[in-house]
Amino acid sequence: MSQDFTIYNTLSRKKEVFKPVIPGYVGMYVCGPTVYGEAHLGHARPAITFDLLFRYLRYLGYKVRYVRNITDVGHLVDDADEGEDKIEKKARLEKLEPMEIVQQYTVGYHKNMEQLNTLPPSIEPRATGHIMEQIDAVKKIVEQGYGYEAEGSVYFDVEKYAKDHDYGKLSGRKLEDMLENTRELEGQSEKRSSADFALWKKADQTHLMQWAAPWSDGVPGWHMECTAMSTKYLGERFDIHGGGSDLKFPHHEAEIAQSVGAYGKESVNYWMHNNLITINGQKMGKSLGNFITLNELFTGKHELLYQAYSPMTVRFFMLQAHYRSTLDFSNEALLAAQKGFERLMKAIDLLPRLKPANESTIDAGKLINDTWGAMQDDLNTPVALAHLFEGVKWINAIHDGHQTATKVDLDKLQKFINEFVFNVLGLTNETDNAQGTVDEKFEEVLNLLLNLRSEAKANKDYATADKIRDQLKEIGVVVKDKKDGFEWEIIE
C-alpha cells in the first residue's frame, strides 16, 4: 500500500503528507482527561479519534509510541490562572482526599474507554508523577527570559515572547486582540499582562496539594504538564500532538510558547484536533442540562435519552462523521447509527456462509482499494464507510442470489473486513457477548430441532414441520427454507 498518508495540520491549516521524524517510528501525544468527574461525550470523541489514528498508523507498519496524559493537578476551574483546582474542589465537596478523587474517576475513565474498545496508550503519565520535570522546564523558561517570578508564582511573559515569535499562530488569534478583549488587571494580579499565563502557582496553607519549588511551595500550571511529559517520553521534537479543538487556545498555544521558551524550538510537527460534539444543535454543557456521561448513555439513564445505546453504536456513530467536523448528537442520529451498525454486523456474520461461484459480478479489489484510499486521505471515515456499505449490499445480494463472487473475491472480502472493521475501525460484534446471544449448546439444540423438521418435511408430515417453524418464530427464531437446506436468524 502507498504510504502517502495525509493528515490535516492545524498549524499550517492544510493537509500534509505525513513524514515522521524518525522513518518507521511515530511519537504521538494526546491530551487526556482531567479526572474530577465521570467521563462524558466530550471525552469519547478524542479518545475514538486518536485510537483510530493509533490503529491506522500501526496498520501502515509504523511502530507507534502513543502517550496520553492524565491531569490530576494544576487545572483550575474555568481554565483560569486564579481560583480553585478542579480536583481539589471535587475533593472538598465529597470530603475525600484529592488522590481518592483521581483514582475513582481514572478507574471509571479506563472502564469507559475499554467499553468503547479504545486501545490503551503506550504510556499514560500523570501530572503529579512529573513535578520535577515541570519545575526543570519552568527553570529553563525563566533562564531564557520568557518567564518571571511574582510573589512566589511564575508566569510566562507573552508580550516579550510575541516580540520574537508568532504567539497565536495555532489558534489564529492576535495578541493585540487578546489584550483588547481582556479585562484590565487593575492591580488585582501580580501578572505583568492579562495575556500572561501561570507556569507555577504559589499555594497557600489551604491547598490540599502542593510541592516544594525554588519559587514557593505550590503547583505547576495546567499547560506545563504536557510540555514536560511529551518531551520526556517523545523527545524535544516529535510527530503528532492531538486533542479537542477547544484546547487550541489557550492550552496548546501555551504549549508551543513553552516549548520554544524552554528548548529553543517547537516540539510538534503535526497538530491534530478533533471537532466538538453538540447535542440537538447546542454546545454540550452542564448549565444547559444536556450534559451526558458515558455511563448514562450506555444505561439510558438520562432524561434526554430515548433508550440506552451500546458502546459500539456510539463508536460507529462517531466514525460516520469526519473527525474535523462538528458532530451533532441526537436520539434520532443514534438510532440511525444503531440500525446501520446492526446491518453491518449482520452482513459480516453472513459473509462466511456465502457459497462461491465460478465468476464474480463484483469488484472486490476496487472496493478495498477505494476504502483504504479514503483512510489515506486524512482518516476520511465517512467516505470509507460509504465504500464499505457497498460491500454490505454485495454480501446481501450474493446471499439472495442476485450477485455472484468467486472464492478468491470472498476470501479478499473476509480478510478486508477483519482488518478494516475490527482492527482499524475498532468495532466489535457486540452480539458475541450480549445477553440472549446464541451459545454453542443452544445452537446444537436448535439445529437438532431443525433437522427433525427437515425429516418431517421429507416424510410429508407438514403439520409437524409447520408447528416447529411457527413455534420457533414465536420465541424469536425465524427459519428460512432454501433449495439446499435451511438457515435461521434471531430477531428481536
N, C-alpha and C positions, 0 to 999 in steps of 0.2 A: 504494500500500500504506500502511496505517496505520503511523505512526511510534511507536505506543505500545509500544515495545520495553522489556521489563522485565528487570532483572538483579538477582541477589541480592547485596546489600551486606553483607559480613561485619561491618562496623561496626555497622549498625542491626539486623542479623540478620533481615532481611526483604527481600522483592522490592520493587524500586522502579522506577517509570517513569524511564527514562534521559533526563536533561536535561543536555546538555553546557554547560560554562562559556561557550563561545562558540557560538552557534547555527550548525550546519552543520560544525563542526570538532570533532575529538576528539583529546585528548592522552592517550596510553596508555603506561605504563611497566611493564615486566615484568622481574623478577629473572632474569637469565640464569645460566649455569653458572660455577662455579669451575673453571678449566681446569687440572687436575692429573692427569687420567686420562681414559680413553675415556668417551664419552657412553653412558649406560645407560638403562634403562627409566624411572627417575625423572626423567631429563631429557626423555624423549619426551612425557610427559603434559602438562606445562605448555606445551611447545612446540606441541603439536597443539591444546590448548585455546585458547590465545591467538592462534594462527594462525586458528582458526575464528572467533574474535571479530573479529579484524582483517578477515578476508574478509567477514564478515556486515555489519559496520559500513560497509564500502565499498559493499557491495551496496545498503544502505539509502540510499546517497547522501552519506554523510559523507566529508569529507576527513580522513584519519587520519594523525597522526604517531605512529608506533609506535617506542618506544625500548626496546631490550633490552640490558642491560649485559653485559660480560664481567668477571668478578672475577679479576684477575691479581696481587693483593697484598692483604694485610691479613686474610685469612680463616684463622684459626688452627685447628689440629686440635681436634676436638670442639666447634667453635663457641665456644671459650673466649676469655678475655682474656689468659691466660697460656699460654706454650708456643710451639710451632713453627708457622710459617706453612705451610699445606698445600703450596704450590708450592715453597717453599724445601726442605721435607722431601723432596719428589719429586726436586728437582734434586740434592740431596746423594746420594740413593740411586742415581741414574742418572749421577752425575758430569757434569752438564750445567749450563749457565747457566740461571737461572730463566726468562729470556725464551725460551730454546730449548724448555723445557717448555711454556710458554704458547703458543708458535707451533705446536708439534707437535699439541697437543690442541685448539687452536682450529680448526686446519685440519680435524682429524678430526670435530669437532663440526659444523662447517659442511657437511662431506660427508654426515654422517648426517641433518642437517636437510633437505638437498636431496633425499636419498633418500625421506624422509617427505613430500616436497612441501610443506614449510612455506615460506612466502614470507619473504624476508629482511626484517628490520625497516628502518624508515626511517633510523634511526641506531643504531649499535652501539658505544657508548663503552666504553673500558677504564678501570679504576680508576687505573692508572699514568699515564694521559694527563690526569688531572684532580686531581692532587695539590694544586695551588694553590687550586682551588675548594673542596677539602675543608678545607684549612687556614683559608681565609676563613670557612667555615661554623663551624668549631670556635671561631675568634676571636669570632664573634657570640654563640655559646652561652655562652662564658666571660664576655663583656661583660654578658649578661643575667642572670648569676648562677647559671646552671644547670650550669656546668662548672667544674672546679677542677684545678689542676696539682698533681702529687705526684711528686717525684723525676724530673722530666723528662717524665712521661706526663700526659695529660689525661683525666679521667673525667667522665661525666655524673652529676650528683647526683640520683639517682632519688627519694630521700626528700624533698628540697626541692621537686622538680618535683611530686610527688604531693600536696603540701600545696596547690598552686594548680590542679592539673589531675588528670584521671582517668587515671592510669597503669594500664594493664592493660585498657583499655576494648575493645581489638580482640580480644584473646585470652580475655577473661573472667576473667583472673587478678586476685587481690587482693594488694597489696604485702605486707600482713601475713602472708599465707600463704607468699609467696615467701621472706620473711625467715625464717620459722619452719622452712621446708624446706631452707634453705641452710646448709651447714656454717659454723660460726663461723670468722672470719678468723684469730684467734689471733695477730695481729701479723705474719702471713706475707705480707700485701699492703699496698700503700700506699693502697688504696681506703678511703674512709670507711665504706662499707657494701658488704656482699656483693652487693646488688642493682645497684650502680653498674656501668656498662659503659664500655669504652675508646672515647674519641674520637680519641686519638693515643697511640701507644706508643713509648717510647724504645727505641732499638735499641742493642745492644752491638756490639762490633767483629766478632763472628762472623756477624752478619746479612749476607746477600748483597744484600739490597735495603733501602735507606734514603734518606731525603730530609731536607734541612735545613728546620727549622721554628723558630718563636720559642721553643719549649719545649725542643727537643732534636733531634738527628738521629734520625729514626725513621720509622714508617709509620702511616698512618691506620687507625682501627678499621674493622672489616668493615662495620658499619652505616652509617658516614658516607658511603661512596661513593654509595649510592643516593640519599641526601638531596641531596648536592651535584649529582649528574648529572641527576636528574629535574628539579630546579628550573632548572638551566642550560638544558635543552632544552625544557622544558614550562612553565616559569614557576612562581611561588610558589603557584598554585592550578591544578590540572589535574584531568582527569576520572577516569581509571581507573588503579589500581595493582594489578598481578596477580602471582601466584606460587603455589607449592605451599603447602598448608595447614601443612606443617611449618615454614614461615617466619613464621607469625603471631607466634610468640614464640621467641626474643627479637627477631628481625631487624626485622619490620615494626612491632612495638610500639615498638622503639627509634627507628625512623624517624619515627613520629608525634611522639614526645617531642623528637627533634632538630629537626623542622620547627617545632614550637611554640617551642622554645628559641631557635632561630636567627632565625625570621621573625615570631614572634608569632602564628602561626596554623597550622592544619593545612593541608597541601597537597593532600590527596586527597579527591575527592568520593565515589568508589565503590571500595571494596576488594573484589577478587575473588580467590578461592582455589580451585584445583582440589584434589580429594582425592588420597589416596595410592594407590599400587599395592601389592597384596600378591601373594604367589606361593603358591598352594595353601593359602591362608588365613593364611600367615605374613607378617610385615613383611619386606620385602626388605632384605638386609644381607649384607655380605661375611662376617661372623662366622658366619652361618647357612649359608653355602655356596650360597645361592640368588640371588646377585647376578649378573645377566645384562647384558652390554653389548649395545648395538645391533648391533655387528659380529658378535658371537656369535649373536645372534638371526637376523640375515639370512643367516648361513652355516650355522647349525645346529651350530656347534662349541662345545657346552656339554653337560655330562653330563645336565642336566635336560631337554634338548630332544629330542623325538622326531625332528625334522626341521628344516630351515631354513624360516623364514617370511618372506614378502616384505614390504617396507616398506608396501605398500598394505593387506596383510592386517592388519598391526599398526595402521595408522591406522584402518581400518574397525572393528577390534576395540575401539579406544578410543572411537570415536564411538557405539558401541552402548550405552555407559553414559553417564549424565549426568555432567558434569564435576565435580559436587559429591558424587558417590557414590564410595565405595571401589570399586576395580576389582581383582578377583582374577584373576591371570594364571596360566593353566594350559595345558598342551598341548591338552586337550580343548576349552577355550574358544577357543584359537587355531585349531584345526582346524574348529570350527563357524563361526568368523568367515571362514575361508578359503572354505568352501563357500558361505556367504551372499554374500560379495563376488563370487565367480565367477558365482553365479546372477544377481546384479545386472548384471554386465558382459555376460553372455550376452543378457539381455533388452534391454540398451541397444544391443548390436550388432544385435539382431533388429528393433528399432523402425523404422529407415528402410526395411526391406524389407516392412513391413506394407502391405496394399492397403486403401485407404479404401472405406467403404460409404456408402450413401445416408443411413443412420441410425446413431445411436450407442446402444449399450446400456450405455455407461459414462458417468460424470460427471467428466470431466477437470478441469473448473473447480473442483469441490468438493475433489477430491483435492489440487489445487495449493494452494488456499486453506488447507486443513487442515494441509498440510505447513509452509507458511510461518508459519501461526499457532503451530505448535509451536516454531518457531525464535524467534518473538517472545516466547515465554514462557521467558526465561532460558536460551536456547540448548538447548531440550529435544530433543536429537538422537535419543534412543531413540524418542520418540513420532513425530518427523519421519520416521525410518526405517521405522517401522511403517506409516505412510501411504504412503511410497514403495514399499514392498513390496506394497501393494495394487495399485499401478500395475504392478509386475512381474507379478503374477498376471493382470492385464488383458492385458498385452502377449502373454503366453504363450497366453491364452485366445483372443485375436484371431487369433494365428498358427495356432492349431489349429481355428479356425472356430466356437468356442463363444461368442464375443462379436464385436461389430462396433463400428467407430468411423468417424466422418466424417473427411475430410481436415483440417477445422478442428481437431477434437479431437486427431488425430495430430500435427499441427503444434504445438499447445499443449504436448503431452507432450514432444515433441522439444526445444522451446525451454526448457521447465522442467527437463528432465534436464540439459541443457548448463549451465544457470545454477546449479541446486541441487547436483547431484552433483559436477560438475567445478570450478566456480568458487567455490562456498561451502564445501561439504564438503572440497574439495581432493583428491578421489580422482582417480586416473588409471587408464586402462585399460592395465595392465601388459603385456597380450599384444601391444600395438602394438610393443613393443621387445624382447620376450622371445625367447630363443633358440628356434628352431624355428617361429617365427611365419610365417604365410603372407605372403610378399612378393609384389610385383606380378608378377614373372616366374613364380613358382610358380603363382600363381592363373591366369595365362594358360594355362600348360601343363595345369593341372587342368581348366579349362573346355574346353580342346581335347579332352581325353580324354572328358569327359562328353558333349560334343556328338557325338563318334564313337559313344559308347554309345547316345545317342538315335537316331542314324542306324541303328545295328544293330537296335534295337528296332523302328524303323519298317519295316525290311526283314525283320522277324520272325526276325532272327538272335539269338535269345535266349541262345544259348550264349556268344557273344562279349559281349553286354551283361552277363550274369551274371558272366562272368570278370572284366571291368573293375571291376564293383561289388565283387566279393569280394576282389580283389587290392588295391583301394584301402582296403578295410576293414582288411586285414592291416597296412597301414602307418599306420593311424590316421585315415583319412578315411571318414566314414560318409555314404553317399548316400541321400537320401530322395526317392522319386518322388512328384510331385504332379500334380493334374489338368492344370495349365498348364505343366508342365516338371519341374524338379528343384531340389533345394537340397542343400548339403553342409555338414558341420562337422568340425572337427578334434577328436579325442578323445585323451585320454592313454592 
